[in-house]
Amino acid sequence: MSRQAGILMPISSLPSEYGIGCFSKEAYEFVDALVDAGQTCWQLLPLGPTSYGDSPYQSFSTFAGNPYFIDPNELVARKWITKKKCDSYSFGKQTDRVDYAQIYASRFRLLKEAYRKSGIEADKDYQRFVKKNRFWLEDYALYMAVKGSFGNRSWQEWDEDIRFRKKDAMERYREKYRDEILFYQFIQYEFTREWKKLKAYANKKGIQIIGDIPIYVALDSADAWANPELFQFKEDMRPKAVAGCPPDAFSADGQLWGNPLYDWEYHKKTEFDWWIRRLQNCFAFYDIVRIDHFRGFDEYYSIPFPAKNARGGKWEKGPGILLFKKMKEKLGERRVIAEDLGYLTPSVIRLVKKTGYPGMKVLQFAFDSREESDYLPHNYGANSVVYTGTHDNDTTLHWYEVLKGRDKRFASEYLDIPKDVRESEVPWIFIRAAYASVSDLAVIPMQDVLSLGGKARMNYPSTLGGNWEWRMKPGAFSAAKRKRLKKLAELYGRFHEKK
C-alpha cells in the first residue's frame, strides 16, 4: 500500500446553515479542500442515529443512518419542502457548537413535513431500497415507531407482548403505526441516497472514506430487540452480562458501558451470518472500516447485570480469528483498521497480527517518561495508522499545554520543540512527526490542523453532556493550512497526483 494522509472530521462537525454538519454543499467543499491539501482519506465517526447523550457510539441501529445528516436544501431541491419553511425552524445559534436539543426539536418536524409531500411510496428507487434492505429496515422502522408510542423509552420498558415480539402484537403495531413506519423508511432512503452521492463524489476526486463502527450495539437498539438470539440475554430478555472495562489506574470502578454482549457460540453456529451482513453493509458505505475496541474479539470484559460499576466483571474468550477468516471467505480482502489501543495482552497482539490489519498509533500516548513506548514513532512498523490524537483525546495543543514535568521535557526533547515556540505551531510539530513516521497512513484530527485549544475537544470518555458538539467555523480550513498540509504530504511521500 502506498503512503497516505487523511483527516479525521465528523460529518456533524462540518459547517452548515442548519445547526449541524450534513450532506450539504459544505461537505462537497470539504472534499475539494482535502484534495487541495494533498489528502487521500477522510475518516468519519459512526454515521448511525444517536440516542440519549448524542454519542455516535450508542446508536438505535448498527445499520441505519443519522437523520440529522440529511441536507434540508436537498429536500427543497426535490420540492418536498420550501426554503422558507426550513428557515422557520430553529437549529441553534452557535456556528462552532451543535445544539442537540434544538436539532432534536426541529429536525424531525422538518423531515416529517418533507415526507408528507414526497409521495415516496410510488418512487421506484425507494421501493428497490426497501426491498434490498428489508432484513434490517422493517424491524428498525417498526422499532422507532413503537419507541415513539412509549414516550421514547427503551424496549426493555415496553409492554410484554411487543417487547417479546408476539405475533399478534407485531401485526397490531404495524397496522396502527403504518404511517410512522413509512416515515422512518423514508428517512433511511433519503439518508442513503444523499450519502452514496457524496461518497461517489469523494471517490471520484481520489478521496477514500474511512468509516468507524463500534464493536458492540446499544442495548436500546433495534438490533437487540429484533435479534435477541445474538446476545447473552435471559429468558425475560434482560442481559445476563454487559460490556465495559475493568478498574485501572485511571478509574477505580472501571467503565460500565452497558452494551449487551454477543453470544459468540450462536454466531459460530450461524457462520457469523449477522456479522457478515453488518460488515457487508459497512463496506457498501465506506472504503476502509475502523473497528472500535478490537481487543474484544480476542477477550471481552463481562460484567454481571445489573451492576453499579465494573468491579465484578471477568474476562471471557471472544471468537478470535474465526470471524475474520469467515469475513475474508465471504467478502474477500477488505481494508480494516484495528483499534488496538489500551492495554494489550500477547493474545490480542497475535490476533491483530494474524488478521494482517494495521493497528493504531497515537502520538499523545507516546510520551510517558517512565517507560519505552510502542507509540513512539521510532518503534512503528509500516503496517500501522498514526494519529496525533483521536476523538477521545484532548486537542494536541491543549494536551501539550497541560503536560507536566518529565513527560513534557521528554516530548519537547524528542520532537525538538523550542521553549519559545508559538502556541499555534505545537500541533504542526506533532503533525510533521506523524507524517515523517513509517506508518502507511497518517490521520490528523481537524482540530489539530486548525491549532485549536481544549474547547474544541470532541469527547470526554465516560461523561455525559458537552460531548460531540464541536463544529468547524466556515472558512477555517484556509488555503494557507491546505497548502501547508500538502507540502508536508509531498515532503514525506504521502501525496499522490490523481491520474
HUURBEL-V616367 format. One record per pair of residues at least 4 apart in sequence whose C-alpha atoms are under 8 Angstrom apart, sorted by the first residue. I is the first residue (numbers start at 1). J is the second residue. D is the distance in whole Angstrom. If there is no record, write none. Layout:
BEGIN
I:J:D + I:J:D
END
This chain:
BEGIN
1:440:7 + 2:440:7 + 2:494:8 + 3:439:8 + 3:440:5 + 3:441:6 + 3:493:6 + 3:494:5 + 3:495:8 + 4:39:7 + 4:40:6 + 4:41:7 + 4:440:6 + 4:441:5 + 4:442:6 + 4:493:8 + 4:494:5 + 4:495:7 + 5:38:8 + 5:39:5 + 5:40:6 + 5:41:6 + 5:435:8 + 5:441:6 + 5:442:5 + 5:443:6 + 5:489:7 + 5:494:6 + 5:495:7 + 6:39:5 + 6:40:6 + 6:41:4 + 6:42:5 + 6:43:7 + 6:441:7 + 6:442:6 + 6:443:5 + 6:444:6 + 7:34:8 + 7:39:8 + 7:41:7 + 7:42:5 + 7:43:6 + 7:443:5 + 7:444:5 + 7:445:6 + 7:446:6 + 8:42:6 + 8:43:5 + 8:44:6 + 8:390:8 + 8:443:6 + 8:444:6 + 8:445:4 + 8:446:6 + 9:13:7 + 9:14:8 + 9:42:7 + 9:43:6 + 9:44:6 + 9:45:8 + 9:445:6 + 9:446:6 + 10:14:7 + 10:43:7 + 10:44:5 + 10:45:5 + 11:21:5 + 11:22:6 + 11:23:8 + 11:27:8 + 11:44:7 + 11:45:8 + 11:69:7 + 12:20:5 + 12:21:4 + 12:22:6 + 12:69:7 + 12:98:8 + 12:469:8 + 12:471:7 + 13:20:7 + 13:21:5 + 13:469:7 + 13:470:6 + 13:471:4 + 13:472:6 + 14:20:7 + 14:21:4 + 14:22:7 + 14:26:7 + 14:27:7 + 14:471:6 + 14:472:6 + 14:473:8 + 15:20:7 + 15:21:5 + 15:26:6 + 15:95:7 + 15:471:7 + 15:472:6 + 15:473:6 + 15:474:6 + 16:20:6 + 16:21:5 + 16:22:7 + 16:24:7 + 16:26:6 + 18:72:8 + 18:91:6 + 19:91:5 + 19:92:6 + 19:93:7 + 19:94:8 + 19:95:7 + 19:98:6 + 19:99:7 + 19:103:7 + 20:68:7 + 20:69:8 + 20:91:8 + 20:98:6 + 20:103:8 + 20:471:8 + 21:27:8 + 21:69:7 + 21:471:8 + 22:27:7 + 22:68:7 + 22:69:4 + 22:70:6 + 22:71:6 + 23:27:6 + 23:28:8 + 23:69:6 + 23:70:6 + 23:71:5 + 23:194:7 + 23:195:7 + 23:198:7 + 24:28:7 + 24:70:8 + 24:71:5 + 24:73:7 + 24:74:8 + 25:29:6 + 26:30:6 + 27:31:6 + 27:198:8 + 28:32:6 + 28:198:7 + 28:201:8 + 28:202:8 + 29:33:6 + 30:34:6 + 31:35:6 + 31:202:6 + 31:205:8 + 31:207:7 + 32:36:6 + 32:205:8 + 33:37:6 + 33:477:8 + 33:482:7 + 34:38:6 + 34:39:5 + 34:40:7 + 34:42:8 + 34:207:8 + 34:482:8 + 35:39:6 + 35:40:7 + 35:205:7 + 35:206:8 + 35:207:7 + 36:482:6 + 36:483:7 + 36:486:7 + 37:481:8 + 37:482:4 + 37:483:6 + 37:484:8 + 37:485:6 + 37:486:5 + 38:482:8 + 38:485:7 + 38:486:4 + 38:487:8 + 38:489:6 + 38:490:8 + 38:494:8 + 38:495:5 + 38:496:7 + 39:207:7 + 39:486:7 + 39:489:8 + 39:494:8 + 39:495:7 + 40:206:6 + 40:207:5 + 40:208:6 + 40:495:8 + 41:207:5 + 41:208:5 + 41:209:6 + 41:210:7 + 41:443:8 + 42:207:7 + 42:208:6 + 42:209:5 + 42:210:6 + 43:209:6 + 43:210:4 + 43:211:6 + 43:212:8 + 43:443:8 + 44:209:8 + 44:210:6 + 44:211:5 + 44:212:6 + 45:56:7 + 45:211:7 + 45:212:5 + 45:213:8 + 46:56:5 + 46:57:7 + 46:211:7 + 46:212:5 + 46:213:6 + 46:214:8 + 47:56:7 + 47:65:6 + 47:66:6 + 48:56:6 + 48:59:6 + 48:60:7 + 48:61:7 + 48:62:6 + 48:63:7 + 48:64:6 + 48:65:4 + 48:66:5 + 49:56:7 + 49:59:5 + 49:60:6 + 49:61:7 + 49:64:7 + 49:65:5 + 49:66:4 + 49:67:7 + 50:54:5 + 50:55:6 + 50:56:5 + 50:57:8 + 50:58:6 + 50:59:5 + 50:60:7 + 50:66:7 + 51:55:7 + 51:58:6 + 51:59:6 + 51:60:7 + 53:464:6 + 53:465:7 + 53:467:8 + 54:58:8 + 54:100:7 + 54:467:8 + 54:468:7 + 55:59:8 + 55:467:8 + 55:468:7 + 57:213:8 + 57:214:6 + 58:217:7 + 58:218:5 + 59:217:7 + 59:218:6 + 59:220:8 + 59:221:7 + 60:64:8 + 60:218:7 + 60:220:6 + 60:221:4 + 60:222:6 + 60:223:8 + 61:140:7 + 61:217:7 + 61:218:8 + 61:221:5 + 61:222:6 + 61:223:6 + 62:217:7 + 62:223:7 + 62:278:8 + 63:136:7 + 63:278:7 + 63:281:7 + 64:137:8 + 64:140:8 + 64:188:7 + 65:188:6 + 65:191:6 + 65:192:7 + 66:70:8 + 66:191:7 + 67:107:8 + 67:108:8 + 67:187:6 + 67:188:8 + 67:191:7 + 68:103:8 + 68:107:7 + 69:191:7 + 70:74:8 + 70:190:7 + 70:191:6 + 70:194:7 + 71:75:7 + 71:194:8 + 72:76:6 + 72:86:7 + 73:77:6 + 73:83:7 + 74:78:6 + 75:79:6 + 75:80:5 + 75:81:6 + 75:114:7 + 76:80:6 + 76:81:5 + 76:82:5 + 76:83:6 + 80:113:8 + 80:114:5 + 80:115:7 + 80:117:5 + 80:118:5 + 81:85:7 + 81:86:7 + 81:113:7 + 81:114:5 + 81:117:7 + 82:86:6 + 83:87:6 + 84:88:6 + 85:89:7 + 86:110:7 + 89:106:6 + 89:110:8 + 90:102:7 + 90:103:8 + 90:106:7 + 91:99:7 + 91:102:5 + 91:103:5 + 91:106:7 + 91:107:8 + 92:98:7 + 92:99:5 + 92:102:6 + 92:103:7 + 94:98:7 + 94:99:8 + 95:471:7 + 95:472:8 + 95:473:6 + 96:470:6 + 96:471:4 + 96:472:6 + 96:473:6 + 97:469:5 + 97:470:5 + 97:471:5 + 98:103:8 + 98:468:8 + 98:469:5 + 98:470:7 + 98:471:7 + 99:103:6 + 99:469:7 + 100:104:6 + 100:469:8 + 101:105:6 + 102:106:6 + 103:107:5 + 104:108:7 + 105:109:7 + 106:110:6 + 107:111:6 + 108:112:6 + 109:113:6 + 110:114:6 + 111:115:6 + 111:187:8 + 112:116:6 + 112:183:7 + 113:117:7 + 114:118:6 + 115:119:7 + 115:120:7 + 115:183:6 + 115:186:7 + 119:123:7 + 120:126:7 + 120:186:7 + 121:126:7 + 121:127:7 + 122:126:8 + 122:127:8 + 123:127:6 + 124:128:6 + 125:129:6 + 126:130:6 + 126:186:8 + 126:189:6 + 127:131:6 + 128:132:6 + 129:133:6 + 129:189:7 + 130:134:6 + 130:137:7 + 130:185:7 + 130:189:8 + 133:137:6 + 134:138:6 + 135:139:8 + 136:140:6 + 137:141:6 + 137:185:7 + 138:142:6 + 138:181:8 + 138:185:8 + 139:143:6 + 139:222:7 + 139:226:6 + 140:144:6 + 140:222:5 + 140:223:8 + 141:145:6 + 141:180:8 + 141:181:5 + 141:182:7 + 141:184:5 + 141:185:6 + 142:146:6 + 142:173:8 + 142:174:7 + 142:177:8 + 142:181:6 + 143:147:6 + 143:222:6 + 144:148:6 + 144:181:8 + 144:184:7 + 144:222:8 + 145:149:7 + 145:177:6 + 145:180:6 + 145:181:6 + 145:184:8 + 146:150:7 + 146:173:7 + 146:177:8 + 147:151:7 + 147:152:5 + 147:153:6 + 147:154:7 + 147:155:7 + 148:152:5 + 148:153:8 + 150:158:7 + 153:157:6 + 153:158:7 + 154:158:7 + 154:220:5 + 154:221:8 + 155:163:6 + 155:220:6 + 155:221:8 + 155:225:7 + 156:163:7 + 156:220:8 + 156:237:8 + 156:238:7 + 157:163:8 + 158:162:7 + 158:163:6 + 159:163:6 + 160:164:6 + 161:165:6 + 161:166:5 + 161:169:6 + 162:166:6 + 162:169:5 + 162:170:6 + 163:225:7 + 164:237:8 + 165:169:7 + 165:170:6 + 165:226:8 + 166:170:6 + 167:171:6 + 168:172:6 + 169:173:6 + 170:174:6 + 171:175:6 + 172:176:6 + 173:177:6 + 173:178:8 + 174:178:6 + 174:181:8 + 177:181:6 + 178:182:6 + 179:183:6 + 180:184:6 + 181:185:6 + 182:186:6 + 183:187:6 + 184:188:6 + 185:189:6 + 186:190:6 + 187:191:6 + 188:192:6 + 189:193:6 + 190:194:6 + 191:195:6 + 192:196:6 + 193:197:6 + 194:198:6 + 195:199:6 + 196:200:6 + 196:285:7 + 197:201:6 + 198:202:6 + 199:203:6 + 199:209:7 + 199:285:8 + 199:286:8 + 200:204:6 + 201:205:6 + 202:206:6 + 202:207:5 + 202:208:7 + 202:209:8 + 203:207:5 + 203:208:6 + 203:209:8 + 205:498:8 + 206:498:6 + 208:286:8 + 208:287:6 + 208:288:7 + 209:286:5 + 209:287:5 + 209:288:6 + 210:286:6 + 210:287:6 + 210:288:5 + 210:289:6 + 210:290:7 + 211:282:8 + 211:285:8 + 211:286:5 + 211:287:8 + 211:288:6 + 211:289:5 + 211:290:6 + 212:289:6 + 212:290:5 + 212:291:6 + 212:292:7 + 213:289:7 + 213:290:6 + 213:291:5 + 213:292:6 + 214:291:6 + 214:292:5 + 214:293:7 + 215:291:6 + 215:292:6 + 215:293:6 + 215:294:7 + 215:296:8 + 216:259:6 + 216:260:7 + 216:261:7 + 217:221:7 + 217:223:7 + 217:224:8 + 217:259:6 + 217:260:7 + 218:224:7 + 218:258:8 + 218:259:5 + 218:260:7 + 219:224:6 + 219:258:7 + 219:259:5 + 219:260:6 + 220:224:7 + 220:225:8 + 221:225:6 + 222:226:6 + 223:227:6 + 223:228:8 + 224:228:5 + 224:230:8 + 224:231:7 + 224:260:8 + 227:231:8 + 228:232:8 + 228:233:7 + 228:237:7 + 229:233:8 + 229:263:8 + 229:266:8 + 230:262:6 + 230:263:6 + 230:264:8 + 230:266:7 + 230:267:7 + 231:239:8 + 231:260:6 + 231:261:6 + 231:262:4 + 231:263:5 + 232:239:6 + 232:240:6 + 232:241:7 + 232:260:7 + 232:261:6 + 232:262:6 + 232:263:5 + 233:237:5 + 233:238:5 + 233:239:4 + 233:240:5 + 233:241:8 + 233:260:8 + 234:238:6 + 234:239:6 + 234:240:6 + 239:260:6 + 239:261:8 + 239:305:6 + 240:304:6 + 240:305:6 + 241:260:7 + 241:261:7 + 241:302:6 + 241:303:5 + 241:304:4 + 241:305:5 + 241:306:8 + 242:256:8 + 242:257:7 + 242:258:5 + 242:259:5 + 242:260:5 + 242:261:6 + 242:302:6 + 242:303:5 + 242:304:6 + 242:305:6 + 243:256:7 + 243:257:6 + 243:258:5 + 243:259:5 + 243:260:6 + 243:261:6 + 243:300:8 + 243:301:6 + 243:302:6 + 243:303:6 + 244:254:8 + 244:255:5 + 244:256:5 + 244:257:5 + 244:258:7 + 244:259:8 + 244:301:6 + 244:302:7 + 244:303:7 + 244:310:7 + 245:254:5 + 245:255:5 + 245:256:7 + 245:257:8 + 245:301:6 + 245:310:7 + 246:253:7 + 246:254:5 + 246:255:6 + 246:301:7 + 246:310:6 + 246:311:6 + 246:313:7 + 247:251:5 + 247:252:5 + 247:253:5 + 247:254:4 + 247:255:7 + 247:310:7 + 247:311:6 + 248:252:6 + 248:253:8 + 248:254:6 + 251:255:7 + 253:309:6 + 253:310:6 + 253:311:6 + 254:309:7 + 254:310:5 + 254:311:6 + 255:309:7 + 255:310:6 + 255:462:7 + 256:303:8 + 256:308:8 + 256:309:6 + 256:310:5 + 261:302:8 + 263:267:7 + 264:268:6 + 264:318:7 + 264:319:6 + 265:269:6 + 266:270:6 + 267:271:6 + 267:272:5 + 267:273:7 + 267:274:8 + 268:272:6 + 268:319:8 + 271:326:7 + 272:276:6 + 272:323:7 + 272:326:7 + 273:277:6 + 274:278:6 + 275:279:6 + 276:280:6 + 276:326:8 + 276:327:6 + 276:330:7 + 276:331:8 + 277:281:6 + 278:282:6 + 279:283:6 + 280:284:6 + 280:331:7 + 281:285:7 + 282:286:6 + 282:289:7 + 283:287:6 + 283:288:7 + 283:289:7 + 287:335:7 + 288:334:7 + 288:335:5 + 288:336:6 + 288:337:7 + 289:335:7 + 289:336:5 + 289:337:6 + 290:336:6 + 290:337:4 + 290:338:6 + 290:339:7 + 291:336:7 + 291:337:6 + 291:338:6 + 291:339:6 + 292:338:7 + 292:339:5 + 292:340:8 + 293:338:8 + 293:339:6 + 293:340:7 + 293:341:8 + 294:298:8 + 294:338:6 + 294:339:5 + 294:340:6 + 295:299:6 + 295:300:7 + 295:339:8 + 295:340:6 + 295:344:8 + 295:348:6 + 296:300:4 + 296:301:8 + 296:318:6 + 297:317:8 + 297:318:5 + 297:319:6 + 297:320:5 + 298:317:6 + 298:318:5 + 298:319:6 + 298:320:5 + 298:347:7 + 298:348:6 + 298:351:7 + 299:315:6 + 299:316:5 + 299:317:5 + 299:318:5 + 299:348:8 + 300:315:6 + 300:316:5 + 300:317:6 + 300:318:6 + 301:313:6 + 301:314:6 + 301:315:5 + 301:316:6 + 302:313:5 + 302:314:5 + 302:315:6 + 302:316:7 + 303:307:7 + 303:310:6 + 303:311:8 + 303:312:6 + 303:313:4 + 303:314:7 + 304:312:7 + 304:313:6 + 319:323:6 + 320:324:8 + 320:351:7 + 321:325:6 + 321:351:6 + 321:354:7 + 321:355:7 + 322:326:6 + 323:327:6 + 324:328:6 + 324:355:7 + 325:329:6 + 326:330:6 + 327:331:6 + 327:332:7 + 328:332:4 + 328:333:6 + 328:334:7 + 335:357:8 + 336:357:6 + 336:358:7 + 337:357:6 + 337:358:5 + 337:359:6 + 337:360:7 + 337:385:8 + 338:352:7 + 338:357:6 + 338:358:6 + 338:359:5 + 338:360:7 + 339:359:6 + 339:360:6 + 340:344:7 + 340:352:8 + 340:359:6 + 340:360:6 + 341:360:7 + 341:361:8 + 344:348:6 + 344:349:7 + 345:349:6 + 346:350:6 + 347:351:6 + 348:352:6 + 349:353:6 + 350:354:6 + 351:355:6 + 352:356:6 + 352:357:6 + 352:358:8 + 352:359:7 + 353:357:7 + 357:383:8 + 358:383:5 + 358:384:4 + 358:385:6 + 359:383:7 + 359:384:5 + 359:385:6 + 360:384:6 + 360:385:5 + 360:386:6 + 360:387:7 + 361:374:8 + 361:375:5 + 361:380:8 + 361:384:7 + 361:385:6 + 361:386:5 + 361:387:6 + 362:366:7 + 362:375:6 + 362:386:6 + 362:387:5 + 362:388:6 + 362:389:6 + 362:390:8 + 363:367:8 + 363:375:6 + 363:376:7 + 363:377:8 + 363:386:7 + 363:387:6 + 363:388:5 + 363:389:7 + 363:430:7 + 363:434:8 + 364:388:6 + 364:389:6 + 364:396:7 + 364:399:8 + 365:375:6 + 366:373:6 + 366:374:7 + 366:375:5 + 366:376:5 + 367:373:7 + 367:376:7 + 367:407:6 + 367:408:8 + 367:410:7 + 367:411:6 + 368:372:8 + 368:373:7 + 368:407:6 + 368:410:8 + 369:406:6 + 369:407:5 + 369:410:6 + 372:376:8 + 373:379:8 + 374:379:6 + 374:380:7 + 375:379:7 + 375:380:7 + 376:380:7 + 377:433:8 + 377:434:8 + 377:437:6 + 377:438:8 + 378:437:8 + 380:384:7 + 380:437:7 + 380:438:7 + 380:439:7 + 381:438:6 + 381:439:6 + 382:438:5 + 382:439:4 + 382:440:5 + 383:439:6 + 383:440:6 + 384:439:5 + 384:440:6 + 384:441:7 + 385:439:6 + 385:440:6 + 385:441:5 + 385:442:6 + 385:443:7 + 386:434:6 + 386:439:6 + 386:441:6 + 386:442:5 + 386:443:6 + 387:434:7 + 387:442:6 + 387:443:5 + 387:444:6 + 387:445:8 + 388:396:7 + 388:430:6 + 388:431:7 + 388:434:7 + 388:443:8 + 388:444:6 + 388:445:7 + 388:448:8 + 389:393:6 + 389:394:7 + 389:395:7 + 389:396:7 + 389:444:7 + 389:445:7 + 390:445:7 + 391:445:8 + 391:457:8 + 391:458:6 + 391:459:6 + 392:458:7 + 392:459:5 + 392:460:6 + 392:461:6 + 393:457:7 + 393:458:8 + 393:459:7 + 393:460:8 + 394:398:7 + 394:399:6 + 394:454:6 + 394:457:5 + 394:458:8 + 394:459:8 + 395:399:6 + 395:447:6 + 395:448:6 + 395:452:7 + 395:453:6 + 395:454:6 + 395:456:7 + 395:457:6 + 396:400:6 + 396:426:8 + 396:427:6 + 396:430:8 + 396:448:6 + 396:451:8 + 396:453:8 + 397:401:6 + 397:423:7 + 397:424:7 + 397:426:6 + 397:427:6 + 397:448:7 + 397:451:6 + 397:452:7 + 397:453:6 + 397:454:8 + 398:402:6 + 398:452:8 + 398:453:5 + 398:454:5 + 399:403:6 + 399:454:8 + 400:408:7 + 400:426:8 + 403:407:7 + 403:408:5 + 404:408:5 + 405:409:6 + 406:410:6 + 407:411:6 + 408:412:6 + 409:413:6 + 410:414:6 + 411:415:6 + 411:416:8 + 411:417:8 + 412:416:5 + 412:417:5 + 412:418:7 + 413:417:7 + 415:429:7 + 415:430:8 + 415:433:7 + 417:421:7 + 417:426:8 + 417:429:7 + 421:425:7 + 421:426:7 + 422:426:7 + 424:428:8 + 424:451:5 + 424:452:8 + 425:429:7 + 425:451:7 + 426:430:7 + 426:451:8 + 427:431:6 + 427:448:6 + 427:449:7 + 427:451:6 + 428:432:6 + 428:448:8 + 428:449:7 + 428:451:8 + 429:433:6 + 430:434:6 + 431:435:6 + 431:444:7 + 431:448:8 + 431:449:8 + 432:436:6 + 432:488:7 + 433:437:6 + 434:439:8 + 434:442:6 + 435:442:6 + 435:488:7 + 435:489:7 + 435:492:6 + 435:494:8 + 436:492:6 + 444:448:7 + 444:449:7 + 445:449:7 + 446:450:6 + 447:451:6 + 447:452:5 + 447:456:7 + 447:457:8 + 448:452:6 + 449:481:7 + 450:476:7 + 450:477:7 + 450:481:8 + 452:456:6 + 453:457:8 + 456:470:6 + 456:471:8 + 457:470:7 + 458:467:6 + 458:468:5 + 458:469:7 + 458:470:6 + 459:466:8 + 459:467:5 + 459:468:6 + 460:467:7 + 472:476:7 + 477:481:6 + 477:482:7 + 478:482:6 + 479:483:6 + 480:484:6 + 481:485:6 + 482:486:6 + 483:487:6 + 484:488:6 + 485:489:6 + 486:490:6 + 486:495:7 + 487:491:6 + 488:492:6 + 489:493:6 + 489:494:5 + 489:495:5 + 490:494:6 + 490:495:5 + 490:496:8
END
